[in-house]
Amino acid sequence: TGGVSLDQARRSAERDGRLLRLTPKEFGVLEQLLAAGGDVISAETLLERVWDEHADPFTNAVRITVGTLRRKLGDPPLIETVIGAGYRIGP
């Protein structure tokens, strides 16, 4: 999707053959979004699946991580924000 490939065994990702240097959280968010196949995933769901159960539900960690991940992925933009719902991998 969008030229992105994940190697889950190595916990690494590439976009168009370019290695992405991702933190474990960024990799986890990308993994969840790709697995959703274009469906919207809420920030709350990402927080539950990628962070641990002690994460503050009011934290902006998901928003910050998605922003950093967007920059690392480069253009064309891949992650779409669905206002009031969450995030998804765009077409």
N, C-alpha and C positions, 0 to 999 in steps of 0.2 A: 504494500500500500504506500503510495507516494514515494516509491524508491527506497523504503525503509525495510531493513531485514534485521531480525533479532537472532542472536545465538544465546539461547537460554542456558545452555551448559556453561558457557564462558561468561554469561551475563554481560554481553557486549552487543552493540548495535551499530549499524552502518546506514548511511543514506547515500544512495547513488555511488556506492563503493568507497565513500569517505567515512572513516571510523569516527564515531561520536564518543567523546569522553563524558560519560554520564555517571552521576552519583547513583548509589543504590536506589534512592527514592525516585530520581528521574527515570531510571530504567523501569522501575515498578509501575510508574504512571503510564509510560509509553506502552509497556506490556499489556496493561489493563485496557487502554484505549484501543490498541490494535486487536485484542481479543474480542472486543465488543463489536467489531465489524461495522462501524459506522453508527451504532446506537449511542445515545447519549448516556454518559455516566455522571452521576452527581458528584460534587465535591465530597459529600458525606460518604458516599460509597468508596471513593478513592482513598479517603482518610482511613476507613475501616480496613480496606484490603492491602494498602501499601504501608501505612504507619501501624503502630501497635494500638492495643486497646486502651492505652493510657493517654493517647493523643487528645488534646483539648478540642472539643467539637467546634469551638469558636475561633480556632486558629486560622490564620491566612496562609498556612504552610502550603496548602494545595495550590492556591493561586500563585504564590511565589515560585513554586516548583514548576508549574505549567509555564509560567513566563520565561523562566530560565531554559526550560526544555525547548520552547518555541525558538529562542535565539540560537540554541545549539543545532536544531534541525535545519535552520536557514530557510531560504526561499525555494519554491513557493511555499507559503504557509500551509501547515498540515493540520494543526490542532485548531478546531473551531470552538468558540465559546457560544453556548446556547443560553441566552439570558434567562435567568431564573430556573434553569434546569441543570446545567453542568457543561461537560466538554465531550467532544467527539472528534474522530478523525474525519476530516472533510473529504469530499469526492476527489 
